[in-house]
Amino acid sequence: MTYQEPPNENNEPKWDYTSSRQNFITGAMVVGGNLLVLLIYLLYRTVPSVHQFISGRPM
């Protein structure tokens, strides 16, 4: 007699192998990247030395 899987009651696809931990890590990376871009932009606009380092010319 062969083993049969029980019916899928949650209607979740069988090919979805992601875990909540992977989703958490991906989301944290996206949020962290956005915060990094925002921080660099704010420093670029307000700190003359950062602006000169990035653009190569003074404010």
C-alpha positions as CSV (number, residue, x, y, z in Angstrom):
1,M,0.0,0.0,0.0
2,T,1.4,3.4,-0.9
3,Y,1.3,6.5,1.2
4,Q,-1.0,9.3,0.1
5,E,-0.7,12.8,1.3
6,P,-3.8,14.2,3.0
7,P,-5.9,16.7,1.0
8,N,-4.7,20.3,1.0
9,E,-7.3,22.1,3.1
10,N,-5.7,25.5,3.0
11,N,-5.5,25.6,-0.8
12,E,-1.8,26.5,-0.6
13,P,0.2,25.7,-3.7
14,K,2.7,22.8,-3.4
15,W,5.5,24.7,-5.1
16,D,5.6,27.5,-2.5
17,Y,8.8,26.6,-0.5
18,T,9.3,30.0,1.1
19,S,9.2,30.3,4.9
20,S,8.1,33.1,7.1
21,R,11.8,33.6,8.1
22,Q,12.8,34.1,4.4
23,N,10.0,36.6,4.0
24,F,11.1,38.4,7.1
25,I,14.7,38.6,6.0
26,T,13.8,39.8,2.5
27,G,11.5,42.5,4.0
28,A,14.1,43.6,6.4
29,M,16.6,43.9,3.6
30,V,14.2,46.0,1.5
31,V,13.4,48.3,4.5
32,G,17.1,48.6,5.4
33,G,18.0,49.5,1.8
34,N,15.3,52.1,1.7
35,L,16.5,53.6,4.9
36,L,20.1,53.7,3.6
37,V,19.1,55.5,0.5
38,L,17.1,58.0,2.5
39,L,20.0,58.6,4.9
40,I,22.4,59.1,2.0
41,Y,20.0,61.5,0.3
42,L,19.5,63.6,3.5
43,L,23.3,63.7,4.1
44,Y,23.8,64.7,0.4
45,R,21.4,67.6,0.8
46,T,22.5,68.9,4.2
47,V,26.2,68.1,4.7
48,P,28.6,70.0,2.4
49,S,31.4,67.5,2.7
50,V,29.1,64.5,1.8
51,H,27.7,66.5,-1.2
52,Q,31.3,67.3,-2.4
53,F,32.4,63.6,-1.9
54,I,29.4,62.3,-4.0
55,S,29.2,64.9,-6.7
56,G,32.8,66.1,-6.8
57,R,31.8,69.8,-6.5
58,P,30.9,72.0,-3.6
59,M,27.4,72.9,-2.7
